[in-house]
Amino acid sequence: MKSFSFPPFSSDQSNVLILGTMPGLKSLELNQYYGHNQNNFWKFLFPILNEDFSNDYETRKALLQKNNIAIWDVLQFCDRVGSLDSAIKNEIANDFESFLNEHPNITTILFNGQKAAAFFKKYVTLEKSYQLITLPSSSPANASQSFESKLTEWKVINSLTNNRTDI
């Protein structure tokens, strides 16, 4: 099955970029980043950013906007049956050179899992220096760590956003 990523969600003020690999089937069906209700992405971000959890997608996007966080995927296109990153074939990366030139405030790039980091390193050459941090995948398929352990690693976001709050 041919899969295409979503456009990036960002603002001119974004200073942190969180990159997944490619939206899963449920996210594509809902046309929402991290749309699968078992994915922990939003369950991590709301408490880290000291906000009450919401299932409303507009509220979720507002949370990112308020905290100057951009999200996107490393891959623009791939062939994949199902939602597992291990099934990705014939991948093409997004145009990070243009995106990062258009978003000069971004200084940190976070990878939502090892596969996102690996595809980025395989296809992307950066012209300037960025802080690169690989976080444990928020996917329900990543069962090697507990929710609490992953959440602890994701808390690095708190120190990176312009609207820092302590939790």
MOZIQUI-V468727 format. One record per pair of residues at least 24 apart in sequence whose C-alpha atoms are under 6 Angstrom apart, sorted by the first residue. I is the first residue (numbers start at 0). J is the second residue. Records with the same first field share a line. If there is no record, write none. Layout:
I->J, J
//
This chain:
0->78, 79, 80
1->77, 78
2->76, 77
3->75, 76
4->75
7->70, 71
8->69, 70
9->69
12->67
13->67, 68, 69, 105
14->67, 104, 105, 106
15->68, 105, 107
16->68, 69, 70, 108
17->70, 108, 109, 110
18->70, 71, 72, 110, 111
19->72, 111, 115
20->72, 73, 74, 115
21->72, 74
23->82
24->82
37->139
38->137, 138, 139
39->137
40->137
43->150
47->154
66->160, 162
73->119
107->131
109->133
110->134
111->136
112->136
//
